[in-house]
């Protein structure tokens, strides 16, 4: 059950977090919700809770509960939620029966587009724009998944407890996406963007380097030795973080 619970947390807190940038950066998806003002609450029995809010071409995703959601989707277990993300089950709507059309049309199209961007192995010749979005989304998934894994995976929890309090910045140069992690007493909190005065920094020199690095297509030691990935500050923080990062693919698969 722990495996299913961690996967559910990653799906709700890490994967769908990318809807914010998808709506902002993909014109087709933006047009689909240009006039929409609608919020969706996800409830999982003995599992995570999260919400999505669409507001006239903008999207926000958060953890917990949102006030007065238009749609409430209930799942009987974390496994039920994960099966939905795998395309093998449907949610149980508790509220918003008049909004089912939105779920079946606009929302389905948006989530299908997100899946498209998250599966580069299905694209024979990805364009530069595709590469940039896949890299951005992969970085977001990794950062927010780290938080869930460190909280619920026994071995990862021990590793996280050895990371000193502070902040770790991960970014793509020169002006690519960035995320940062705040560590406090073994608890890892993820955020998008940059932070002031991070204690440790990992910078990937360009999108191609970042994409290969994040998708496990390059040798991390060689990438660092060659200067393609630059690490600064308290490198032991990054060493421990990498041990947790290695577990992300296990739960996403």
C-alpha positions as CSV (number, residue, x, y, z in Angstrom):
1,X,0.0,0.0,0.0
2,X,2.9,2.3,0.7
3,X,4.0,2.0,-2.9
4,X,0.5,2.9,-4.2
5,X,0.2,5.8,-1.7
6,X,3.5,7.3,-2.8
7,X,2.6,6.9,-6.5
8,X,-0.8,8.6,-5.8
9,X,1.0,11.5,-4.1
10,X,3.4,11.9,-7.0
11,X,0.5,11.8,-9.5
12,X,-1.5,14.5,-7.6
13,X,1.3,16.7,-6.3
14,X,4.0,16.3,-8.9
15,X,2.5,15.2,-12.3
16,X,-0.6,17.4,-12.4
17,X,1.5,20.4,-11.0
18,X,2.7,20.7,-14.6
19,X,-0.8,21.7,-15.7
20,X,0.1,25.2,-14.5
21,X,2.9,25.6,-17.1
22,X,1.1,23.6,-19.7
23,X,-1.8,26.1,-19.7
24,X,0.6,29.0,-19.7
25,X,3.0,27.8,-22.4
26,X,0.9,25.6,-24.8
27,X,-1.4,27.8,-26.9
28,X,-3.8,25.0,-27.8
29,X,-4.4,24.1,-24.2
30,X,-4.7,27.7,-23.2
31,X,-7.4,28.2,-25.7
32,X,-9.4,25.3,-24.4
33,X,-9.8,26.9,-21.0
34,X,-9.7,30.6,-22.1
35,X,-13.2,31.1,-20.9
36,X,-13.4,28.5,-18.1
37,X,-13.8,29.3,-14.4
38,X,-13.9,25.9,-12.8
39,X,-12.2,24.1,-9.9
40,X,-11.7,20.4,-9.4
41,X,-11.2,18.7,-6.1
42,X,-9.5,15.3,-5.9
43,X,-10.2,13.2,-2.8
44,X,-8.6,9.8,-2.2
45,X,-9.6,7.6,0.7
46,X,-6.6,7.1,2.9
47,X,-4.6,9.1,0.4
48,X,-3.7,12.5,-0.8
49,X,-6.0,15.4,-1.6
50,X,-5.4,18.0,-4.3
51,X,-7.2,20.6,-6.4
52,X,-7.0,22.3,-9.8
53,X,-8.4,25.7,-10.5
54,X,-8.9,27.0,-14.0
55,X,-9.6,30.8,-14.2
56,X,-9.9,32.2,-17.7
57,X,-6.7,30.9,-19.2
58,X,-4.8,30.5,-16.0
59,X,-4.3,27.4,-14.0
60,X,-3.3,26.8,-10.4
61,X,-2.7,23.4,-8.7
62,X,-2.5,22.9,-4.9
63,X,-2.5,20.4,-2.2
64,X,-5.3,19.8,0.3
65,X,-8.8,21.3,-0.2
66,X,-10.1,24.2,-2.2
67,X,-13.1,26.2,-1.1
68,X,-16.4,25.5,-3.0
69,X,-15.1,23.3,-5.8
70,X,-17.3,23.0,-8.9
71,X,-16.3,19.3,-9.3
72,X,-15.4,16.7,-6.7
73,X,-13.8,13.5,-7.8
74,X,-13.6,10.7,-5.3
75,X,-11.3,7.6,-5.3
76,X,-11.8,4.6,-3.1
77,X,-8.0,4.1,-2.6
78,X,-4.6,5.4,-3.8
79,X,-4.6,2.4,-6.2
80,X,-7.9,3.5,-7.7
81,X,-6.4,7.0,-8.4
82,X,-3.2,5.4,-9.9
83,X,-5.3,3.3,-12.2
84,X,-7.1,6.4,-13.5
85,X,-3.7,7.9,-14.3
86,X,-2.8,4.7,-16.1
87,X,-6.1,4.9,-18.1
88,X,-7.5,1.8,-16.4
89,X,-10.2,3.3,-14.2
90,X,-12.6,6.2,-13.8
91,X,-13.2,8.5,-10.8
92,X,-16.4,8.7,-8.9
93,X,-18.0,12.2,-9.2
94,X,-19.5,13.4,-6.0
95,X,-20.3,16.9,-7.2
96,X,-20.5,18.7,-10.6
97,X,-22.6,16.4,-12.6
98,X,-23.6,19.3,-14.8
99,X,-19.8,19.8,-15.5
100,X,-19.2,16.3,-16.8
101,X,-18.9,17.7,-20.3
102,X,-15.9,19.8,-19.2
103,X,-14.2,16.6,-17.8
104,X,-14.9,14.6,-20.9
105,X,-13.8,17.3,-23.4
106,X,-11.5,20.1,-22.4
107,X,-10.0,18.4,-19.3
108,X,-9.4,15.1,-21.2
109,X,-7.7,17.0,-24.0
110,X,-5.5,18.9,-21.6
111,X,-4.4,15.8,-19.7
112,X,-3.8,13.9,-22.9
113,X,-1.5,16.7,-24.0
114,X,0.4,16.6,-20.7
115,X,0.9,12.9,-21.1
116,X,2.2,13.6,-24.6
117,X,4.8,16.0,-23.3
118,X,5.8,13.6,-20.5
119,X,6.6,10.6,-22.8
120,X,9.5,11.6,-25.1
121,X,10.2,7.9,-25.8
122,X,7.1,7.9,-28.0
123,X,8.3,10.9,-30.1
124,X,10.8,9.9,-32.9
125,X,12.1,13.4,-33.7
126,X,11.2,15.8,-30.9
127,X,11.3,19.5,-31.8
128,X,13.2,22.0,-29.7
129,X,9.9,23.3,-28.3
130,X,8.9,19.8,-27.3
131,X,12.4,19.2,-25.7
132,X,12.0,22.4,-23.7
133,X,8.6,21.6,-22.3
134,X,9.5,18.0,-21.6
135,X,12.6,19.2,-19.7
136,X,10.6,21.7,-17.7
137,X,7.9,19.2,-16.8
138,X,10.4,16.4,-15.9
139,X,12.2,18.9,-13.6
140,X,9.0,19.8,-11.9
141,X,8.0,16.1,-11.5
142,X,11.4,15.2,-10.0
143,X,11.3,18.1,-7.5
144,X,7.8,17.5,-6.2
145,X,8.2,13.7,-6.3
146,X,11.3,14.0,-4.1
147,X,9.1,15.6,-1.4
148,X,6.6,12.7,-1.4
149,X,9.3,10.0,-1.5
150,X,11.3,11.5,1.3
151,X,8.1,11.6,3.4
152,X,6.8,8.1,2.8
153,X,9.6,5.8,1.6
154,X,11.4,4.3,4.6
155,X,14.9,4.4,3.2
156,X,14.5,7.8,1.6
157,X,13.2,9.2,4.9
158,X,16.4,8.1,6.6
159,X,18.5,9.7,3.8
160,X,16.5,12.9,4.1
161,X,17.1,13.0,7.8
162,X,20.8,13.3,7.1
163,X,20.4,16.4,4.8
164,X,21.2,19.6,6.8
165,X,18.5,22.3,6.9
166,X,18.8,24.6,4.0
167,X,17.8,25.2,0.4
168,X,18.9,23.4,-2.8
169,X,18.5,25.1,-6.2
170,X,18.2,23.1,-9.4
171,X,18.1,25.1,-12.7
172,X,18.7,24.9,-16.4
173,X,21.0,27.6,-17.9
174,X,21.0,30.2,-19.2
175,X,17.4,31.2,-18.5
176,X,15.6,27.8,-18.4
177,X,13.2,26.4,-15.7
178,X,14.3,26.3,-12.1
179,X,13.0,24.6,-8.9
180,X,14.2,24.8,-5.4
181,X,13.9,22.5,-2.4
182,X,13.7,23.6,1.2
183,X,14.9,21.0,3.7
184,X,13.9,21.4,7.4
185,X,14.5,18.5,9.9
186,X,14.4,15.9,7.1
187,X,11.2,17.3,5.5
188,X,11.7,18.4,1.8
189,X,9.4,21.0,0.4
190,X,9.5,21.7,-3.4
191,X,8.8,25.0,-5.1
192,X,9.1,26.3,-8.7
193,X,11.4,29.2,-9.5
194,X,14.5,30.5,-7.9
195,X,15.4,31.2,-4.3
196,X,17.8,33.7,-2.7
197,X,21.1,32.4,-1.2
198,X,20.7,28.6,-1.7
199,X,23.0,26.4,0.3
200,X,23.7,24.1,-2.7
201,X,23.2,24.6,-6.4
202,X,23.0,22.2,-9.4
203,X,23.0,24.0,-12.8
204,X,22.6,22.2,-16.1
205,X,24.2,24.1,-19.0
206,X,21.4,23.8,-21.5
207,X,18.1,22.0,-22.2
208,X,19.7,19.1,-24.0
209,X,22.1,18.4,-21.1
210,X,19.2,18.8,-18.6
211,X,16.9,16.5,-20.5
212,X,19.5,13.7,-20.8
213,X,20.5,14.1,-17.2
214,X,16.9,14.1,-15.8
215,X,15.8,11.2,-18.0
216,X,18.8,9.1,-17.1
217,X,20.3,9.2,-20.6
218,X,23.7,10.5,-19.5
219,X,26.3,9.4,-17.0
220,X,25.9,11.9,-14.1
221,X,29.5,11.6,-13.0
222,X,30.8,12.3,-16.5
223,X,28.4,15.2,-16.9
224,X,29.7,16.8,-13.8
225,X,33.4,16.0,-14.6
226,X,32.9,17.6,-18.1
227,X,31.3,20.7,-16.7
228,X,27.9,20.0,-18.3
229,X,26.4,19.9,-14.9
230,X,27.8,22.4,-12.4
231,X,27.5,21.8,-8.6
232,X,28.2,24.5,-6.0
233,X,28.0,25.0,-2.3
234,X,27.3,22.2,0.2
235,X,27.8,19.3,-2.2
236,X,27.0,16.7,0.5
237,X,23.4,18.0,0.4
238,X,23.3,17.1,-3.3
239,X,24.9,13.7,-2.7
240,X,22.1,12.7,-0.3
241,X,19.5,14.3,-2.5
242,X,20.7,12.2,-5.5
243,X,20.1,9.0,-3.5
244,X,16.4,10.0,-3.2
245,X,16.2,11.2,-6.8
246,X,17.3,7.7,-7.9
247,X,14.0,6.4,-6.5
248,X,11.7,8.7,-8.6
249,X,11.7,6.5,-11.7
250,X,10.7,3.5,-9.6
251,X,7.5,5.1,-8.5
252,X,6.7,6.8,-11.8
253,X,7.0,3.6,-13.7
